[in-house]
């Protein structure tokens, strides 16, 4: 986080946690109120309000991959769903420690990544 430089562009507080967002860097962090990191979100150029994250990602992930490419690389997700009204879908690879939000519904194998979430799933 120190490499991000300035203070976050936005801090959003919830009852059990808060988010620090860096829109120009394409990343946000979720902390609990003991200041423990809960999740890290990286965004592609398809995400609202965020510029694309530019750094290398772990696990062979890349923000330019499609749903089909992710499934070829990691198999079928353990959980999935969609927001029909937003034409957005999501998957969770719980055992691998990440989730993906796409810019298309589940049937769209060429949907591109909007966001990748890294977190430890209990």
C-alpha atoms as one frame of an Amber mdcrd trajectory, in Angstrom:
protein
   0.000   0.000   0.000   2.888   2.330   0.614   3.807   2.095  -3.060   0.429
   3.644  -3.926   1.662   6.933  -2.606  -1.061   9.340  -1.567  -4.015   8.795
   0.717  -6.909   6.854  -0.799  -9.296   8.671  -3.131 -12.230   7.421  -1.086
 -12.928   5.673   2.217 -16.291   3.922   2.426 -17.415   2.723   5.859 -19.817
  -0.133   6.598 -20.944  -1.489   9.964 -18.319  -4.258  10.055 -15.573  -3.015
   7.725 -14.327  -0.184   5.530 -12.894   0.213   2.029 -10.004   2.336   0.842
 -10.176   2.982  -2.895  -7.491   4.223  -5.285  -9.396   4.978  -8.496  -6.383
   6.001 -10.593  -4.473   2.870  -9.557  -7.373   0.446 -10.181  -7.330  -1.082
  -6.711  -9.235  -1.031  -3.424  -8.754  -2.653  -0.034 -11.315  -3.920   2.459
 -10.359  -3.845   6.164 -12.164  -4.899   9.301 -12.269  -2.458  12.222  -9.165
  -4.035  13.763  -7.419  -2.785  10.584  -6.889  -6.333   9.296  -6.950  -6.732
   5.534 -10.034  -8.716   4.474  -9.910  -8.454   0.667  -8.115  -6.772  -2.225
 -10.004  -5.753  -5.362  -8.296  -5.021  -8.677 -10.201  -3.517 -11.578 -10.045
  -3.591 -15.356 -10.890  -0.716 -17.663 -14.496  -2.054 -17.687 -15.117  -1.153
 -14.037 -16.997   2.043 -13.271 -14.922   4.832 -11.691 -11.611   2.913 -11.808
  -8.702   2.971 -14.195  -7.267  -0.441 -15.055  -4.854  -1.979 -12.550  -1.430
  -2.094 -14.223   0.671  -4.380 -12.029   1.298  -8.091 -12.491  -1.288 -10.362
 -10.855  -0.661 -13.645  -9.000  -1.837 -17.127 -10.004  -1.431 -16.469 -13.730
  -4.391 -14.091 -13.722  -4.671 -11.249 -16.202  -7.420  -8.650 -16.456  -7.673
  -9.267 -20.220  -8.789 -12.896 -19.866 -12.283 -14.008 -20.836 -14.583 -16.273
 -18.819 -13.664 -19.160 -21.125  -9.935 -18.573 -20.609 -10.364 -18.403 -16.818
 -12.343 -21.663 -16.819  -9.753 -23.349 -19.045  -7.004 -22.272 -16.657  -8.770
 -22.870 -13.314 -11.713 -25.178 -14.055 -15.320 -24.509 -13.175 -15.888 -22.143
 -10.236 -17.202 -23.404  -6.925 -19.853 -20.653  -6.776 -21.446 -18.445  -9.402
 -24.284 -16.027  -9.948 -25.416 -13.062 -11.990 -27.085  -9.696 -11.818 -29.344
  -9.783 -14.878 -30.333  -6.135 -14.521 -26.665  -5.114 -14.669 -25.652  -7.706
 -17.294 -22.947  -8.788 -14.881 -21.983 -12.188 -13.494 -19.608 -13.370 -10.804
 -17.729 -16.525  -9.853 -15.788 -17.602  -6.785 -12.834 -19.987  -6.781 -12.934
 -20.356  -3.028 -10.185 -22.982  -2.829  -7.907 -20.747  -4.903  -8.623 -17.560
  -2.922 -10.153 -15.360  -5.585 -13.358 -14.346  -7.286 -14.093 -12.683 -10.623
 -16.807 -10.291 -11.764 -17.508 -10.271 -15.526 -19.131  -7.768 -17.884 -21.580
 -10.392 -19.198 -24.035 -12.993 -17.978 -23.132 -16.623 -17.220 -23.878 -17.838
 -20.750 -21.377 -15.382 -22.270 -18.120 -17.339 -22.518 -16.362 -14.315 -24.034
 -17.304 -11.981 -21.154 -14.341  -9.931 -19.980 -13.168  -9.353 -16.414 -14.385
  -6.218 -14.628 -12.910  -7.033 -11.233 -10.869  -9.679  -9.431 -11.211 -10.093
  -5.670  -8.486 -11.751  -3.624  -9.501 -12.931  -0.184  -9.345 -15.839   2.220
 -12.747 -17.504   2.148 -13.730 -19.185   5.436
